[in-house]
Amino acid sequence: MKSKICGISDSKTLKYLIEHPNPPQYIGFIVNYTKSKRFVEHNQLKELLKIDKNNSKYVAVLVRPNENILEEIKSLPFDYYQIYDCTPKEIRFITEKYNRKIIVALTIKDQNDVVKYMDYNECADIILFDSKGYEKSMSFDHQLIKNLKINKELMLAGNIQIKDNLENYKKIADIIDISGGLETSGLKDISKINFFLKKIKQINDEA
């Protein structure tokens, strides 16, 4: 099981992740969703991304991005664009123009939302199932996707906490995506990050 830590907005936390003995495979930055307290303003983002990612992949989290923001970030060293609220046609256009791998993010309330992945299967490298409510770290019923058989890597988000039985997520998803669960009083907590990354390594070692 791989991990993604999302909502990074300061250099101290970013360096800690990258230099960790068991770094996350993916590190996410909130690029254009200003309602999120984890939103990173463009000049600050440029400075952050000068930090060498080593073996991790940098992910731009984008909610219905317009051409202005896509042009603004096209020279930044993102490996993936994680995109919410775009049609398959719009995503294909972004892929062709900007040559990035794509994480298609679907927000889930019920089974009707789950089956939408079929529309995106051809234009996604990874499919992310997230809860409604973006920045609010809400939950959804993970049983809805438990038996999905898709030919892409499946990423799972939505109010994942470090006290959860993380082994259970391994049965559902290839990658777990955590953000608020690694925070104390709204800020990333190094001790929680360390616990989480060590736990993921332990689960993988036992497999």
QUIFEN-V850563 format. One line per field, one symbol per residue. ss: DSSP state (~ for helix, > for strand, _ for the rest). phi: phi as a letter, one per 30 degrees, with the letter a starting at -180 (. if undefined). psi: psi as a letter, one per 40 degrees, with the letter a starting at -180 (. if undefined). A space follows every 10 residues. Layout:
BEGIN
ss = ???
phi = ???
psi = ???
END
This chain:
BEGIN
ss = _>>>>_____ ~~~~~~~~~_ _____>>>>> ________>_ _~~~~~~~__ ______>>>> >>>___~~~~ ~~~______> >>>>___~~~ ~~~~~~~~__ >>>>>>>>__ ~~~~__~~~~ _____>>>>> >__~~~____ _~~~~_____ __>>>>____ _____~~~~~ ~~__>>>>_~ ~~>>__>>_~ ~~~~~~~~~~ ~~~~~~_
phi = .cbbccidbb ddddddddcd dbdddbbcbd cbcddddcec dedddededd dddhccccbc cbchdcdedd ddcdcddddb ccccicdedd dddddddchc dbcdcccccb ddddddeddc edccdbcccb ddjhddhdcb ddddcecdcb cbdccbbjhd cdddddeddd dcbdbccbbd dccbhibece ddddeddddd ddddddd
psi = hiihhifhei ddddddddei dgiidihihh degedheehh idddddddee hhebeihhhh hhhghidddd ddedeifhdi hhhifiiddd dddddddefi ihhhhhhhda ddddeeddde ddeidihhhi iiebeefiii heddedehgi fiihihagfh ieeigddddd edidhihicd eeihfeihhd dddddddddd ddddde.
END
